[in-house]
Amino acid sequence: MNHLAASIALVRHPVHLEQQWLSYWNAGRYYYDFVTAERLEGESYRYCLDRELAWVLRVRQGKDYLISSQARLHLELDSDSELTETFAVVEFYVVDLFGESVRTSVKDNQQLRWLSGDEVLAGQTFDGSPLNPNLVKLLQKADVIARYPR
């Protein structure tokens, strides 16, 4: 049986906190996604996400963001689940941007976009751009993102 171990970043908006989440445009797959990191042998779930956040968002590790010390949720899905064909373990970590320079950098990066909980859970932005369908299914199953009225 195949096994997947991954972490997903729940990057909160600095002002709107859990009402908006940071996504990036995956140009190879033509959808928005959250930063996700596959855990390598010997890595913790948190560390692999730390590595991937710095790379995908082009921010400085240990300076531009804070990752929660504990996962918001540890989710195990077996191969009988409709969400995966392999055994999967996924952890969700809350991430906060730290400092004005990184907030400006994120704001100026055209590949990054803040999405509401409604957009994320619906699987598309208000202007019709898609989100990673597997991410949407995981987030719906995990129930770690709330819907808020506009």
C-alpha positions as CSV (number, residue, x, y, z in Angstrom):
1,M,0.0,0.0,0.0
2,N,1.3,3.5,-0.8
3,H,1.7,5.9,2.0
4,L,1.5,9.7,1.9
5,A,2.5,12.0,4.8
6,A,2.0,15.7,4.2
7,S,1.5,19.0,5.9
8,I,-0.8,21.8,4.7
9,A,-0.3,25.5,5.6
10,L,-3.3,27.5,6.7
11,V,-1.8,30.9,6.2
12,R,-4.1,33.4,7.9
13,H,-4.6,37.0,6.7
14,P,-2.8,39.4,9.1
15,V,-5.9,41.5,9.7
16,H,-8.9,39.3,8.7
17,L,-7.3,36.3,10.4
18,E,-9.4,33.2,9.9
19,Q,-11.7,34.9,7.3
20,Q,-9.1,34.9,4.6
21,W,-6.4,32.3,3.6
22,L,-3.3,32.7,1.4
23,S,-3.2,30.6,-1.7
24,Y,-0.8,30.5,-4.7
25,W,-1.5,30.0,-8.4
26,N,-0.1,26.6,-9.5
27,A,0.7,27.4,-13.1
28,G,1.4,23.8,-14.0
29,R,-2.0,22.6,-12.8
30,Y,-4.1,25.8,-13.5
31,Y,-5.6,26.2,-10.0
32,Y,-5.0,27.9,-6.7
33,D,-3.5,25.8,-4.0
34,F,-2.3,26.0,-0.4
35,V,1.3,25.4,0.4
36,T,1.6,21.7,1.0
37,A,4.7,19.7,1.8
38,E,5.3,16.0,1.6
39,R,7.2,14.8,4.6
40,L,10.6,13.3,3.8
41,E,12.1,10.5,5.9
42,G,13.4,11.9,9.2
43,E,11.5,15.2,8.9
44,S,8.7,16.3,11.2
45,Y,5.4,17.4,9.7
46,R,6.1,21.0,10.9
47,Y,9.7,21.1,9.6
48,C,8.8,20.0,6.0
49,L,6.1,22.7,5.9
50,D,8.6,25.3,7.1
51,R,10.9,24.3,4.3
52,E,8.2,24.4,1.7
53,L,6.7,27.8,2.9
54,A,10.1,29.5,2.4
55,W,10.5,28.0,-1.1
56,V,6.9,28.5,-2.5
57,L,6.2,32.0,-1.0
58,R,9.8,33.2,-1.4
59,V,10.0,34.3,2.2
60,R,12.7,33.9,4.9
61,Q,12.6,30.9,7.2
62,G,12.5,31.9,10.8
63,K,12.0,35.6,10.0
64,D,8.9,36.3,7.9
65,Y,6.3,33.9,9.3
66,L,5.4,31.9,12.4
67,I,4.1,28.3,12.2
68,S,2.0,27.1,15.1
69,S,3.9,24.7,17.3
70,Q,1.1,22.1,17.2
71,A,-1.0,21.0,14.3
72,R,-4.5,22.2,14.3
73,L,-5.5,18.8,13.1
74,H,-3.9,15.4,12.5
75,L,-6.0,13.5,9.9
76,E,-5.5,9.9,8.9
77,L,-7.3,8.6,5.8
78,D,-7.2,4.9,4.8
79,S,-7.3,3.7,1.2
80,D,-11.1,3.0,1.6
81,S,-11.6,6.8,1.8
82,E,-13.1,8.6,-1.2
83,L,-10.4,11.2,-0.7
84,T,-7.3,9.1,-1.5
85,E,-6.2,5.8,-3.1
86,T,-3.4,5.5,-0.6
87,F,-3.1,5.6,3.1
88,A,-2.6,9.3,4.0
89,V,-1.6,11.2,7.0
90,V,-2.1,15.0,6.8
91,E,-1.4,17.7,9.4
92,F,-2.8,21.2,9.1
93,Y,-0.7,24.0,10.6
94,V,-1.8,27.7,11.1
95,V,0.8,30.1,9.8
96,D,1.0,33.8,10.5
97,L,3.0,36.3,8.4
98,F,5.4,38.4,10.5
99,G,6.4,41.9,9.7
100,E,5.5,44.6,7.2
101,S,8.1,43.7,4.6
102,V,6.7,40.1,4.1
103,R,3.1,41.5,4.0
104,T,4.1,43.9,1.2
105,S,6.0,41.1,-0.6
106,V,2.9,38.9,-0.5
107,K,0.7,41.7,-1.6
108,D,2.9,42.5,-4.6
109,N,3.3,38.9,-5.7
110,Q,0.7,38.3,-8.5
111,Q,0.9,34.5,-8.0
112,L,-0.5,34.9,-4.4
113,R,-4.1,35.6,-3.5
114,W,-6.2,35.8,-0.3
115,L,-9.3,33.7,-0.5
116,S,-12.3,33.7,1.8
117,G,-13.4,30.5,3.6
118,D,-16.5,30.5,1.3
119,E,-14.2,30.5,-1.8
120,V,-12.0,27.8,-0.5
121,L,-14.8,25.5,0.5
122,A,-16.7,26.1,-2.7
123,G,-13.6,25.1,-4.7
124,Q,-13.4,28.3,-6.8
125,T,-12.7,32.0,-6.4
126,F,-15.6,34.5,-6.7
127,D,-14.3,35.3,-10.2
128,G,-14.4,31.6,-11.2
129,S,-10.8,30.4,-10.9
130,P,-10.5,26.9,-9.6
131,L,-8.8,25.6,-6.5
132,N,-7.0,22.2,-6.2
133,P,-10.0,19.8,-6.0
134,N,-8.1,17.4,-3.7
135,L,-7.2,20.2,-1.3
136,V,-10.9,21.3,-1.2
137,K,-12.0,17.7,-0.4
138,L,-9.4,17.5,2.4
139,L,-10.4,20.8,3.9
140,Q,-14.1,19.9,3.8
141,K,-13.4,16.6,5.5
142,A,-11.0,18.2,8.1
143,D,-13.4,21.1,8.8
144,V,-10.6,23.4,9.7
145,I,-11.9,26.4,7.7
146,A,-15.1,28.2,8.6
147,R,-17.5,30.0,6.3
148,Y,-18.1,33.6,7.1
149,P,-20.7,35.9,5.5
150,R,-19.3,38.5,3.0
